[in-house]
Amino acid sequence: MQRPYTIALVGNPNSGKSSLFNALTGLNQKVGNFPGVTVDKKTGVSKISEALSVHIIDLPGTYSLYPKSADEQVTYEVLLNQKNADRPDLIIVIADASNLKRNLLFCSQIMDLKIPVVIALTMMDIARQKGITIDTQELQRLIGVPVVSVNPRRNKGISSLKKIISDIKQKSPPVRPDFIDIQALTGDWLQEVKLLSALDSNYAALHVACNYKELKYINAAQRIRIGALLGESGFQKSKVQAEEIMQRYKKIDAITGHCVVVDSPMKKMVVSEQIDKVLLHPVWGNIILLIVLFLLFQSIFWLAKYPMDWIQQGFAIVGNEVGNILPVGMFRDLLVNGLLAGISGVAVFVPQIMILFGLITILEDSGYMARISFLTDRIMRSAGLNGRSVMPLISGMACAVPAIMAARTIQNRKERLITIMVTPLMSCSARLPVYTILIALVIPNRAFLGLFNLQGLVLMGLYLLGFFMALLVARVMNFIIKSKERTFFLMELPVYRSPHWKNVGITMIEKGKIFIRDVGKVIIVLSLILWGLATFGPPSQMRVVEEKYTALLREHPGQQIEINHEYATAKLEHSFAGMMGRGIEPLIRPLGYDWKMGIALITSFAAREVFVGTMATLYSVGDAEAGKETLQAKMQAARREDGSPVYTLAAGLSLLIFYAFAMQCMSTLAIVKRETRSWKYPAIQFAYMAGLAYFSALLVYQVFK
């Protein structure tokens, strides 16, 4: 099978690379991992012309070809290893026009790898605001590669870029001379390294000389010979790298001097800087941050209420119709109380998941997410971390798995480990369905102070509780884990921009699909398994229950509805699922939970959101009125043996706190193992979070009961 024509998108962080990737691929994209590492691999297919479709790979953002993190190492490996499966045929370097000099440094390094290059200039509007004018034709002539101005947010320049790609595919450009004289920096020995490593460029050979001990594609014999060559020549890595950077900037200064005009030598005050005077203010900045978070969680409840109601009502109607059409029996029970209950438990929360990710994307696209890191750096330092840890923690509100992977950008090993250990305390989207159903059960849906939705305030409180508990645990771990390594938090603040609504829409659709596909499969399969466990039990016990209630029906035929309800409850208690719940009931009774909640706790240790599917199944099995009531109504009507409600305020709050702190995600434990390369840390994480959840829930129940 012929390998597809592959294009790599590379560039500095916040240069518009992801926007260009979305503009080129649309929804024809997928997310995976690079081999051997837990770094996101975004790939897609783009139709360049009627006759040409290409494979596009979005490489992690990096500032230069000297990697300092796992993300940058991936880009380095793909571009330098000629045998890498993802090695591109063409590289598009996305360069921020408002910071052209710094972006051209990376671009010049890429050009010296002797792979065809196109420069896509983004942020031209920001450059104009700064009084910067760029002559793209002159830049193209001086630098020697095609240059095109693009604005992916408005789909401008995309057709010109596609035309250039098509031309390069049809006719490969001639080999360019080195941007700077690499061999003059090193000596004649560089040619032997180039020959030994079977490389096309002097610059790639220089990188092999700098990193031959770490590069996986260099074999033992090559390492020995390269090491000997470097020893004979007296090669000084840091000196050569410093000289290389100085020579590149010297030539870049000469190029920009001919094609870049700045209106005034004084730096202009752009709109972003004026906004930052308010949003980064020590007092007002933090107040505005709290308001933004408050509006975020209010919106999740307010915007999702209507589609969630429609979905619930739709499934209630479908369940009712199916229940009326099919004859009473096991197949009807399986279909209505197993399959439909499981699917509804997934579908009803899709609006909230999509809205959460949509709002987070708006914060990222607008440039405000980076400001959150800046604002919280001081509070992070009080816990032994720095502002770089904020991004994984905030990402943890969506999903702990990519959030923990995002901690790779933290260079200090101690800070990275602590961030990984506390990130699962952040309330992720998997907790959202649990929070939603429990808050709706025990918190009144009314306005607080006549303005704020009380349920939305409680939801915001749970998210803040997770954040501050993460800081508290981080502070404790900071005292326990000893390290002399120090780090500094340096971060580039992107300019403020209006969100790219197409990006927001694509993200919402993709995250909704992922939730339905990945989480939905787990919930539906577990719902069917649970239906079986809740329907069947030890034959001898089930026979005794059946005989008992059959006799009661004969004796009291006028009480058929009440006896049938008691019979369904008794069957569930004596089923395999009931035995599991009864088995752990002594342990969870002090928390205010009954045996049905116990079953949900067991099943949701695979994934938190399974709690809702479990409850949907347990409250449907054996229900003569299957499909006619929503899950919330069934849980609201649940009673204990003494007739008191199961879901009191104390029990509901206790359950909310348990789910806020407990480690109930096998995927998170697996990713922690991969990131730390040890089972020790996932085991510690599971133990401390389980203990924290249990004793916090116990305290809350005892206080509120």
C-alpha positions in Angstrom: 0.0 0.0 0.0 1.4 3.4 -1.0 2.2 5.7 1.9 -0.1 8.8 1.7 1.5 12.2 1.1 2.1 13.5 4.7 2.3 17.2 5.8 3.4 18.2 9.3 2.2 21.4 11.0 4.8 22.8 13.3 5.2 26.1 15.1 5.6 27.9 18.4 2.8 27.4 21.0 -0.1 29.9 20.6 0.8 30.6 16.9 -2.5 29.4 15.5 -1.4 25.9 14.6 -4.5 24.1 15.9 -6.8 26.6 14.1 -5.0 25.9 10.8 -5.3 22.2 11.5 -9.0 22.5 12.0 -9.4 24.7 8.9 -7.6 22.1 6.7 -9.2 18.9 8.1 -12.6 20.0 9.5 -14.2 16.9 11.1 -11.9 14.5 9.2 -9.6 14.1 12.1 -8.7 11.8 15.0 -6.7 11.9 18.2 -4.4 9.1 19.2 -0.9 8.7 20.8 2.6 8.8 19.4 4.2 5.4 19.7 5.9 4.8 23.1 4.7 8.1 24.7 1.5 9.5 26.1 1.6 12.6 23.9 -1.6 13.4 21.9 -1.3 12.7 18.2 -3.7 14.7 16.1 -4.0 13.6 12.5 -6.5 14.3 9.8 -7.2 14.2 6.0 -7.4 17.3 3.9 -8.7 17.6 0.3 -6.2 19.9 -1.4 -7.7 19.6 -4.8 -10.0 17.3 -6.8 -7.0 15.0 -7.5 -5.1 15.3 -4.2 -5.9 14.4 -0.6 -3.2 14.5 2.0 -2.5 13.2 5.5 -1.9 16.0 8.0 -0.3 15.6 11.4 -0.4 18.4 14.0 2.9 18.1 15.9 3.2 19.5 19.5 4.2 23.2 19.7 7.8 23.9 20.4 10.1 27.0 20.4 13.2 25.4 18.9 14.7 22.1 17.8 16.4 21.7 21.2 13.7 19.8 23.2 13.1 20.4 26.9 9.9 18.4 27.4 8.2 15.2 26.2 6.0 17.2 23.8 9.0 18.8 22.2 10.9 15.5 22.1 8.1 14.1 20.0 8.4 16.8 17.4 12.2 16.4 17.5 11.9 12.6 16.9 9.4 12.9 14.0 11.4 15.5 12.1 15.0 14.1 12.6 14.4 10.3 12.4 14.2 9.4 8.7 12.7 6.0 9.5 9.9 7.5 11.7 6.5 6.4 10.4 5.2 10.0 10.7 8.1 11.7 9.0 6.6 14.3 6.7 7.0 14.9 3.0 6.3 18.6 3.5 6.4 20.9 6.6 4.2 23.9 7.1 5.7 26.2 9.7 3.1 28.4 11.3 4.7 31.7 12.2 3.2 34.4 14.4 3.6 37.6 12.3 3.4 39.8 15.4 6.5 38.0 16.8 8.2 37.2 13.5 11.8 37.3 14.6 11.4 34.6 17.3 9.3 32.5 15.0 11.8 32.7 12.1 14.5 31.2 14.4 12.5 27.9 14.6 11.6 28.2 10.9 15.3 28.5 9.9 16.2 25.4 11.9 13.4 23.4 10.1 14.6 24.6 6.7 18.1 23.3 7.4 16.6 19.7 7.7 16.2 19.7 3.9 12.5 18.8 3.9 10.3 21.0 1.7 9.0 23.9 3.8 6.1 26.4 3.5 5.8 29.3 5.9 2.2 30.2 6.9 2.0 33.7 8.5 -0.7 34.0 11.1 -1.8 36.9 13.4 -1.4 39.5 10.6 -4.2 41.5 12.2 -2.3 41.6 15.5 0.9 42.7 13.7 -1.0 45.5 12.1 -2.3 46.6 15.5 1.3 46.8 16.7 2.2 48.9 13.6 4.1 46.1 11.9 3.9 45.7 8.1 5.4 42.6 6.5 6.3 42.4 2.7 5.5 38.7 2.3 6.9 38.6 -1.3 10.2 40.1 -0.2 10.3 37.7 2.8 9.7 34.8 0.4 12.5 36.0 -1.9 15.1 36.5 1.0 14.3 33.4 3.0 14.0 31.1 -0.1 10.8 29.2 0.7 7.1 29.9 -0.1 5.4 32.4 2.3 1.6 32.8 2.5 -0.5 34.9 4.9 -3.4 32.9 6.4 -6.2 33.6 8.8 -7.7 30.2 9.7 -10.4 31.7 11.8 -11.9 33.5 8.8 -10.8 30.9 6.3 -8.6 33.4 4.5 -5.5 32.3 2.6 -6.4 28.6 2.9 -7.0 28.3 -0.9 -3.6 30.0 -1.6 -1.9 27.6 0.8 -3.5 24.6 -0.8 -2.3 25.8 -4.2 1.2 26.0 -3.0 0.9 22.5 -1.5 -0.4 21.1 -4.8 2.5 22.8 -6.7 5.1 21.3 -4.4 3.6 17.9 -4.6 3.7 18.0 -8.4 7.2 19.4 -8.6 9.6 19.1 -5.7 11.5 22.4 -5.0 15.3 22.4 -5.5 17.5 21.6 -2.5 18.2 24.9 -0.6 21.6 25.9 0.7 22.0 25.9 4.5 20.5 29.0 6.2 23.9 29.3 8.0 27.1 27.5 7.4 26.7 24.5 9.7 30.0 22.9 8.8 32.0 26.0 9.5 30.6 25.8 13.1 31.9 22.3 13.6 34.6 21.1 11.3 35.1 18.3 8.7 34.1 15.6 11.1 30.5 16.5 10.7 30.5 14.9 7.2 31.5 11.6 8.7 28.6 11.8 11.3 26.3 12.6 8.4 27.5 9.6 6.5 27.4 7.3 9.5 23.8 8.3 10.3 22.6 8.2 6.7 21.3 11.7 6.9 20.4 14.3 4.2 21.5 17.5 6.0 24.4 18.9 7.9 22.0 20.3 10.5 20.5 16.9 11.2 24.0 15.6 11.6 24.8 18.3 14.1 21.8 17.3 16.2 22.9 13.7 16.1 26.3 14.9 17.4 24.6 16.8 20.2 22.1 14.1 21.3 23.5 10.7 20.0 23.4 9.1 23.4 19.6 9.8 23.7 18.5 9.2 20.1 16.8 5.8 19.9 17.5 5.3 16.1 21.3 5.5 16.6 22.7 2.0 17.2 25.5 1.0 19.5 28.2 0.9 16.8 27.2 4.4 15.6 27.3 5.7 19.1 30.8 4.4 19.7 32.2 5.9 16.5 30.4 9.3 16.9 31.6 9.5 20.5 35.2 8.9 19.3 34.9 11.5 16.6 33.6 14.1 19.1 36.4 13.3 21.5 39.1 13.7 18.9 37.6 17.0 17.7 37.1 18.5 21.1 33.4 19.2 20.3 31.7 21.5 22.8 28.0 21.2 22.5 26.8 24.3 24.4 29.4 26.6 22.7 28.3 25.4 19.2 24.6 25.7 20.0 25.1 29.2 21.3 27.1 30.2 18.2 24.4 28.7 16.0 21.6 30.7 17.6 23.6 33.9 17.4 24.4 33.4 13.7 20.7 32.6 12.9 19.5 35.7 14.7 22.1 37.8 12.9 20.8 36.6 9.5 17.1 36.9 10.6 17.8 40.6 11.6 19.2 41.3 8.1 16.1 39.6 6.5 13.5 41.4 8.6 15.4 44.7 8.1 14.5 44.5 4.4 10.9 43.2 4.6 9.5 44.3 8.0 8.5 47.9 8.7 7.5 49.1 12.2 5.6 52.4 12.3 7.2 53.6 15.4 10.3 52.5 17.4 8.2 52.9 20.5 6.1 49.8 21.4 2.5 50.4 20.8 -0.1 49.7 23.4 -2.3 47.1 21.9 -5.8 46.3 23.1 -4.6 43.1 24.9 -2.3 45.1 27.1 -5.1 47.5 28.0 -7.4 44.6 28.9 -4.6 43.0 31.0 -4.4 46.1 33.2 -7.8 45.0 34.5 -7.9 41.3 34.1 -4.4 40.7 35.6 -4.9 43.3 38.4 -4.0 41.7 41.8 -7.5 42.4 43.2 -9.9 42.9 40.3 -8.3 40.1 38.2 -9.1 37.5 40.9 -12.6 38.8 41.4 -13.3 38.6 37.6 -11.8 35.1 37.6 -14.3 34.0 40.2 -17.1 35.6 38.3 -16.0 33.8 35.1 -16.0 30.5 36.9 -19.4 31.2 38.5 -20.9 32.0 35.1 -19.3 28.9 33.6 -21.1 26.6 36.1 -24.4 28.5 36.1 -24.4 28.2 32.3 -23.9 24.4 32.4 -27.2 24.1 34.4 -29.1 26.8 32.6 -28.2 26.0 29.0 -28.4 22.2 29.4 -31.7 22.2 31.2 -34.0 22.2 28.2 -32.2 19.6 26.0 -31.8 17.3 29.0 -35.5 17.6 29.8 -36.4 16.8 26.1 -34.1 13.7 26.1 -35.5 12.4 29.4 -39.1 12.9 28.2 -38.2 11.3 24.9 -36.8 8.2 26.5 -39.8 8.0 28.9 -42.2 8.1 26.0 -40.1 5.5 24.1 -39.9 3.2 27.1 -43.6 3.6 27.8 -44.5 2.7 24.2 -42.1 -0.3 24.1 -43.5 -1.5 27.4 -47.0 -1.3 26.1 -46.3 -3.1 22.8 -44.2 -6.0 24.1 -45.7 -8.7 26.3 -44.6 -8.9 29.9 -41.5 -11.1 30.2 -37.8 -11.3 30.3 -37.1 -9.8 26.9 -39.3 -6.8 27.6 -37.5 -6.3 30.9 -34.1 -6.6 29.2 -35.0 -4.1 26.5 -36.7 -1.5 28.7 -35.0 -1.8 32.0 -31.5 -2.9 30.7 -30.8 -1.5 27.3 -33.1 1.6 27.2 -32.2 2.5 30.8 -28.5 2.3 30.0 -28.8 4.3 26.8 -30.8 7.0 28.5 -28.2 7.2 31.3 -25.7 8.1 28.6 -27.7 10.4 26.3 -29.2 12.6 28.9 -25.8 14.1 29.9 -24.4 14.7 26.4 -25.7 18.3 26.4 -23.8 19.2 29.6 -20.6 17.5 28.4 -20.8 19.4 25.1 -21.5 22.7 26.9 -18.7 22.3 29.4 -16.1 21.6 26.6 -17.5 24.4 24.5 -17.1 26.9 27.3 -13.6 25.7 28.1 -12.7 26.0 24.3 -14.0 29.6 24.3 -11.7 30.4 27.3 -8.7 28.9 25.5 -9.5 30.5 22.1 -10.0 33.9 23.6 -6.6 33.8 25.4 -8.1 34.0 28.9 -7.0 30.5 29.9 -3.3 31.5 29.9 -4.2 34.5 32.2 -5.7 32.1 34.7 -2.3 30.4 34.9 -0.7 33.8 35.6 -3.3 34.8 38.2 -3.0 31.6 40.1 0.8 31.3 40.1 1.1 32.8 43.6 -1.5 30.5 45.2 0.2 27.6 43.3 3.6 28.5 44.8 2.0 28.4 48.3 1.3 24.7 47.6 4.8 24.0 46.3 3.9 24.2 42.6 3.9 27.0 40.1 1.6 28.5 37.5 2.6 25.8 35.0 0.6 23.3 37.1 -2.6 25.3 36.6 -3.1 24.2 33.1 -3.2 20.4 34.0 -5.5 21.2 36.9 -7.9 23.3 34.8 -7.8 20.6 32.1 -8.7 18.2 34.8 -12.2 19.8 34.9 -12.7 18.2 31.5 -10.8 14.9 31.9 -8.0 13.8 34.2 -6.3 11.6 31.5 -5.2 14.4 29.1 -4.7 16.7 32.1 -2.1 14.3 33.6 -0.5 14.0 30.2 -0.3 17.8 30.0 1.9 17.8 33.1 4.8 16.7 30.8 5.5 20.4 30.2 6.5 20.8 33.9 10.3 20.3 33.9 10.8 20.0 37.6 10.3 16.3 38.5 8.9 17.0 42.0 6.4 19.5 40.8 5.3 17.3 37.9 4.8 14.3 40.2 2.8 16.3 42.7 0.6 17.7 39.9 0.0 14.2 38.6 -1.0 13.0 42.1 -3.5 15.8 42.8 -5.0 16.4 39.4 -7.7 13.7 39.8 -9.1 15.7 42.7 -10.3 18.3 40.2 -14.0 17.6 39.3 -13.9 16.1 35.8 -16.7 15.8 33.3 -17.3 12.2 34.3 -18.4 13.5 37.8 -20.9 15.9 36.1 -23.7 13.4 35.6 -23.3 12.2 39.2 -23.4 15.8 40.5 -26.3 16.7 38.3 -28.6 13.9 39.4 -27.7 14.2 43.1 -27.9 18.0 43.2 -31.4 17.8 41.5 -32.5 15.3 44.2 -31.4 17.1 47.4 -30.9 20.8 46.5 -34.0 22.9 45.8 -34.2 24.4 42.3 -34.7 28.0 43.5 -33.0 31.3 43.3 -30.5 32.4 46.0 -30.8 36.1 47.0 -33.4 36.3 44.2 -30.7 36.1 41.5 -28.5 33.0 41.6 -29.5 29.5 41.0 -28.9 27.5 44.2 -28.1 24.3 42.3 -25.6 26.1 40.1 -23.9 27.5 43.3 -23.6 24.1 44.8 -22.1 22.8 41.6 -19.5 25.6 41.5 -18.8 24.9 45.2 -18.0 21.2 44.4 -15.5 22.3 41.7 -13.9 24.9 44.0 -13.8 22.2 46.8 -11.8 19.9 44.4 -9.4 22.7 43.5 -8.6 23.8 47.1 -8.4 20.1 48.3 -5.8 19.6 45.4 -3.8 22.5 46.8 -4.0 21.2 50.3 -2.8 17.7 49.3 -0.1 19.3 47.2 1.1 21.3 50.1 1.3 18.1 52.3 3.2 16.2 49.5 5.6 19.2 49.1 6.7 18.6 52.7 7.0 14.8 52.2 8.8 14.8 48.8 12.3 16.3 49.0 14.0 18.0 46.1 16.6 20.7 45.7 15.7 21.4 42.1 14.3 24.9 41.5 12.2 26.2 38.6 10.9 29.5 37.3 7.5 30.1 35.7 7.9 31.8 32.3 4.9 32.0 30.1 3.9 33.8 26.9 0.5 35.5 27.2 -1.3 35.2 23.8 -3.3 38.2 22.6 -7.0 38.4 23.2 -9.1 37.2 20.2 -12.7 36.6 19.6 -13.3 32.8 19.8 -13.2 30.8 16.6 -16.8 29.6 16.7 -16.1 26.8 14.1 -13.4 25.5 16.5 -15.8 25.6 19.4 -18.5 23.7 17.4 -16.0 21.1 16.2 -14.7 20.6 19.8 -18.3 20.2 21.2 -19.2 17.7 18.5 -16.0 15.7 18.9 -16.3 15.6 22.7 -19.9 14.6 22.5 -19.0 11.8 20.1 -16.2 10.6 22.4 -18.5 10.6 25.4 -21.1 8.6 23.5 -18.6 6.2 21.9 -16.1 5.6 24.7 -18.1 6.3 27.9 -21.4 5.1 26.4 -20.1 1.7 25.5 -18.9 1.2 29.1 -22.1 2.3 30.6 -24.4 0.3 28.3 -22.3 -2.9 28.7 -22.2 -2.5 32.4 -25.9 -1.7 32.5 -26.7 -5.0 30.7 -24.3 -6.9 33.0 -25.9 -5.3 36.0 -29.4 -6.0 34.7 -28.4 -9.7 34.6 -26.9 -9.5 38.1 -30.0 -7.7 39.4 -32.5 -10.1 37.6 -30.9 -13.4 38.6 -29.7 -14.8 41.9 -29.0 -18.1 43.6 -31.9 -20.4 42.4 -32.8 -21.7 45.9 -33.2 -18.1 47.3 -35.1 -16.8 44.3 -37.4 -19.8 44.5 -38.2 -19.1 48.1 -39.0 -15.5 47.3 -41.2 -16.4 44.4 -43.2 -19.0 46.5 -43.7 -16.5 49.3 -45.1 -13.8 47.1 -47.2 -16.1 45.0 -48.9 -17.3 48.2 -49.4 -13.7 49.3 -51.1 -12.9 45.9 -53.5 -15.8 46.4 -54.3 -14.7 49.9 -54.7 -11.0 49.1 -55.7 -10.6 45.4 -57.0 -7.1 46.0 -53.5 -5.9 46.9 -51.8 -7.0 43.7 -50.0 -3.7 43.0 -48.5 -3.4 46.5 -47.5 -7.1 46.6 -45.9 -6.9 43.1 -43.8 -3.9 44.2 -42.7 -5.8 47.3 -41.9 -8.9 45.2 -39.7 -6.8 42.8 -37.8 -5.3 45.7 -37.3 -8.7 47.4 -36.1 -10.3 44.1 -33.6 -7.5 43.7 -32.4 -7.9 47.3 -31.8 -11.6 46.8 -30.2 -11.2 43.3 -26.4 -11.4 42.8 -26.3 -7.6 42.7 -28.3 -7.4 45.9 -25.9 -9.8 47.6 -23.0 -7.5 46.5 -24.7 -4.4 47.9 -25.7 -6.2 51.1 -22.1 -7.4 51.5 -20.6 -3.9 51.8 -23.6 -2.3 53.5 -22.1 -2.4 57.0 -19.1 -0.5 55.7 -21.2 2.3 53.9 -24.1 2.5 56.4 -22.3 5.1 58.5 -22.1 7.3 55.4 -25.9 7.2 55.0 -25.9 4.8 52.0 -28.2 1.8 51.4 -27.3 -1.4 49.5 -28.3 0.0 46.1 -25.9 2.9 46.5 -23.3 0.2 47.5 -23.8 -1.5 44.1 -23.4 1.8 42.3 -20.2 2.5 44.3 -18.8 -0.9 43.2 -19.7 -0.5 39.5 -18.5 3.1 39.3 -15.0 2.3 40.4 -14.5 1.4 36.7 -15.7 4.9 35.7 -17.6 7.5 37.9 -20.3 8.2 35.3 -21.4 4.5 35.5 -23.2 5.5 38.8 -26.1 7.0 36.8 -26.5 4.0 34.5 -26.4 1.7 37.5 -29.1 3.6 39.3 -31.2 3.7 36.1 -31.0 -0.1 35.9 -31.5 -0.8 39.6 -34.6 1.4 39.9 -36.0 -0.1 36.7 -35.5 -3.9 37.2 -38.9 -5.5 38.0 -40.7 -2.2 37.8 -44.2 -2.8 36.5 -44.4 0.8 35.4 -41.1 0.6 33.4 -40.3 3.6 31.3 -43.1 5.8 32.6 -41.0 7.8 35.1 -37.7 9.5 34.9 -34.7 8.3 37.0 -34.9 11.4 39.1 -38.5 10.7 40.0 -37.8 7.1 40.9 -34.9 8.0 43.1 -37.0 10.8 44.7 -39.6 8.2 45.6 -37.1 5.6 47.0 -37.8 4.7 50.7 -35.9 2.8 53.3 -37.5 -0.1 55.3 -38.7 2.4 58.0 -40.4 4.5 55.3 -37.9 7.4 55.4 -36.5 8.9 52.2 -33.3 7.3 50.9 -32.0 10.5 49.4 -32.1 13.0 52.3 -30.0 16.2 52.3 -27.3 14.5 54.5 -27.1 11.3 52.4 -27.0 13.3 49.2 -24.3 15.7 50.4 -22.3 12.7 51.7 -22.5 11.0 48.3 -21.5 14.2 46.5 -18.4 14.6 48.7 -17.5 10.9 48.2 -17.6 11.3 44.4 -15.8 14.6 44.6 -12.7 12.9 46.2 -12.7 9.2 45.4 -10.5 7.8 42.7 -13.0 6.0 40.5 -11.4 5.9 37.1 -9.4 2.9 35.8 -8.2 5.0 32.8 -6.7 7.6 35.2 -4.8 5.0 37.2 -3.5 3.5 34.0 -2.2 6.8 32.7 -0.6 7.7 36.0 1.3 4.4 35.8 2.4 5.2 32.3 3.5 8.7 33.2 5.4 7.7 36.4 6.6 4.3 35.0 5.6 2.7 38.3 2.6 1.1 40.0 3.6 2.6 43.3 2.2 6.1 42.6 -1.2 4.9 41.3 -1.5 2.7 44.4 -0.7 5.6 46.7 -3.1 7.8 44.7 -6.0 5.3 45.0 -5.4 4.7 48.7 -5.2 8.4 49.8 -8.2 9.5 47.6 -10.3 6.5 48.9 -9.5 7.4 52.5 -10.1 11.1 51.9 -13.5 10.3 50.3 -14.7 7.9 53.0 -13.8 10.0 56.0 -15.0 13.3 54.4 -18.3 11.7 53.5 -18.6 10.3 57.0 -18.0 13.7 58.5 -20.5 15.4 56.3 -23.3 12.8 56.9 -22.8 12.9 60.7 -22.9 16.7 60.7 -26.0 17.1 58.4 -28.1 14.1 59.6 
